[in-house]
Amino acid sequence: MTICSTCPHACSLAEGALGACRSRRCIDGVVAPEGYGRITSLALDPIEKKPIAHWKQGSTVLSLGSYGCNMHCPFCQNASIAQVDATGVPWREVTPEEVVHAACGLRDRGCVGVAYTYNEPLVTWEFLRDTAALAHEAGLVNVLVSNGFASEQVVEQIAPFVDAANIDLKCFTAEGYRKLSGDLGTVKRTIELLAALPTCHLEVTTLVVPGLSDDAEQIEEMAQWLASLDPAIPYHLTRFFPQHRMSDVPPTPIATLHELASVAERHLHTVLLGNV
């Protein structure tokens, strides 16, 4: 058995076995990123769609995603790629050089860099690292959109190449994260590491899910903690819509988002509402 060190799941894998993320496999006694360079989604997006609201406004980024995720949220917005393995979605293989070349070719459309997004990019962090290094050499920026559920060693490996990040803070209780197959302490540590980097612009998002993250007291705790790192961190509260295994749950009331925003604004300079 071989232990994967990418995230706290620490999957113990027999030869040929896939990890919980469905993107890393034990091959010849080594846990390898099977999803390396396997792209399921590619689009030129406004940077505000990531969402990065207060950095390089009006620019675009070449957004790419693969398959797999090490969390299993019942409300996953991208379940068709994030909650499957290589057999569950069409993909094509690209190299870091091809990604950077494509992004450079889009400069006339306002493209300033590459965004690693859609599924969980840190399950194949090696591809992010290799592509991001080349992007910097080409004068491009790198944007990370992640659940933040990765080992500290992985975050430290990719941090020098990340110019902007939006990290999901899905709730603020250990029990809530356990239900999502994640760990609150790990995600908080990722946010702390990125917030401390002078070279990284950081924003944080909470999808306001009924019964998980729509409690005013919990949102106040989140906002207080973020403010202890930096009250200038832009904080996004995003409206939930029925998805995946929560297709029978009604959307978050808009009034709830406004109420929670007023709570968060007691501590943070910038609170933004999404999907309203």
NURO-951877 format. One record per residue (C-alpha): residue in three letters; x, y, z. Coordinates in steps of 0.02 Angstrom, whole numbers, plus 50000, padded with zeros to 5 digits. Example, Ala and Ser with C-alpha at 12.3 -4.5 7.8 and 13.67 -1.06 7.14 Angstrom:
ALA506154977550390 SER506844994750357 
//
This chain:
MET500005000050000 THR500595017649958 ILE500025033350051 CYS499505048749951 SER500095064950034 THR499105077249928 CYS497735080250056 PRO497245074650232 HIS496275059650165 ALA497995051450154 CYS497265037750044 SER498135020950065 LEU498165013949889 ALA498524996649822 GLU499364995249653 GLY498195002149520 ALA496945009549643 LEU496195027049629 GLY496155039149774 ALA494585047249844 CYS494845061749724 ARG494675050149573 SER496165058749493 ARG497695050949577 ARG498175032749555 CYS499505021249625 ILE500655016349481 ASP502235006249510 GLY502135009949695 VAL501995028849673 VAL500405039349687 ALA500385048649521 PRO499225062449457 GLU498275052349327 GLY497295068049283 TYR498885077749239 GLY498515087949082 ARG496815079849055 ILE495655094249016 THR493755092949021 SER493365111549015 LEU494205126448933 ALA493505144048915 LEU494005162248908 ASP493125169949058 PRO492995187249133 ILE494075186949289 GLU492565192649390 LYS491745175749352 LYS493045166149455 PRO492535176149560 ILE493975188449578 ALA493115205149602 HIS494495216949657 TRP496025212649553 LYS496345216149369 GLN494525220849341 GLY493945220049162 SER495245207249108 THR494975189249053 VAL495835172949098 LEU495985156449007 SER495045144849125 LEU495375126349125 GLY494755111449224 SER495025092849231 TYR494025079749328 GLY493975074249510 CYS493865082349681 ASN494385076949855 MET492775083449932 HIS491035076649897 CYS489805090749922 PRO487985086149890 PHE487725103549815 CYS489215102749695 GLN488985115349555 ASN490135105749437 ALA489725087749484 SER489775081849303 ILE491665084049304 ALA492145085649488 GLN491255070049551 VAL491835057849415 ASP493415049149360 ALA494205047749187 THR492825036149127 GLY491415048049174 VAL491755062949063 PRO492615066548895 TRP494355073948910 ARG495855078048803 GLU497675079248850 VAL498645095548841 THR500385100548895 PRO500835115449004 GLU501685122948851 GLU500075121648750 VAL499055130148886 VAL500265144648900 HIS500385146448711 ALA498485147248700 ALA498375160348838 CYS499705171048754 GLY498715170148592 LEU497205177648681 ARG498065193348742 ASP497155203548610 ARG495535198448698 GLY496115204848865 CYS496845188448927 VAL498085191249069 GLY498365173349122 VAL497735156049166 ALA496415150949295 TYR496425133549370 THR494605130349410 TYR492975120749376 ASN493485104649465 GLU494735104449609 PRO496405109549534 LEU497475104349682 VAL497125085749657 THR498315087449509 TRP499375101049585 GLU500895095649485 PHE500055101349323 LEU499615117949403 ARG501415120249463 ASP502185116149294 THR500955126649193 ALA501015141249314 ALA502915141949309 LEU502885143149120 ALA501495156049128 HIS502585167249237 GLU504015165449114 ALA502825171548978 GLY502255186549081 LEU500565179149125 VAL499705177949294 ASN498965162649379 VAL497275161849467 LEU496825147549584 VAL495005143149622 SER495025129449753 ASN494165121349901 GLY495805123649995 PHE495785105550058 ALA497595101250025 SER499115097150129 GLU500185111650184 GLN501635104850081 VAL500585105649922 VAL500045123449957 GLU501845128449988 GLN502365120449822 ILE501115130349717 ALA501035146449819 PRO502515155249734 PHE501615154049567 VAL499875159549623 ASP499525177949591 ALA497695177749643 ALA496575164949727 ASN494785162349777 ILE494585149049912 ASP492925141349959 LEU492545142350145 LYS491035130950139 CYS490505132450321 PHE491325135750489 THR491045119950589 ALA492085104150597 GLU490505093650585 GLY489915102750429 TYR491565099350342 ARG491545081150394 LYS489885079250304 LEU490725085950147 SER492245074350163 GLY493355089050207 ASP494195097050357 LEU493935114750419 GLY495655116350499 THR496525111850336 VAL495525124550235 LYS495845138050364 ARG497705134250355 THR497685136050165 ILE496825152850180 GLU498075158350313 LEU499555153650203 LEU498885162850051 ALA498335178050152 ALA500115179650218 LEU500855180250043 PRO501175198049983 THR501225191449804 CYS499475183849809 HIS497825192949800 LEU496565182849902 GLU494675182249900 VAL493545169949992 THR491835163049946 THR490445154750046 LEU489025146649952 VAL487535149850066 VAL486765132550075 PRO485155130250176 GLY485535120550334 LEU487425121250312 SER488025139250297 ASP486495150550312 ASP486635153750499 ALA487015171750546 GLU488065166950697 GLN489165155650590 ILE489395169050457 GLU489895181450592 GLU491205169050655 MET491875167050478 ALA491955185750450 GLN492805188750618 TRP494115175550580 LEU494445182250404 ALA494585199850475 SER495895193550598 LEU496955189150446 ASP496545204750346 PRO494905214450350 ALA495215219550169 ILE494965201650103 PRO493475202449984 TYR492145190150044 HIS490845182949927 LEU489175176249987 THR488415166449844 ARG486635160649823 PHE486325141949819 PHE485275134549678 PRO484695116349673 GLN486105105349610 HIS486765087449613 ARG486065078049764 MET485165093549829 SER484065096049677 ASP482495095849786 VAL483065109949900 PRO482415127349854 PRO483635141549817 THR484275152049959 PRO483095166749987 ILE483855182949927 ALA483335191050091 THR484445178450182 LEU485965183850082 HIS485655202250120 GLU485455198150305 LEU487075188250308 ALA487995201650210 SER487515214650341 VAL488245203150474 ALA489875200350380 GLU490045219050346 ARG490265222050532 HIS492005214750514 LEU492535215150331 HIS492765229950215 THR492085221550058 VAL490635209150054 LEU489925204349885 LEU488345194649839 GLY488355181849698 ASN486985173249597 VAL485675185949654 
//
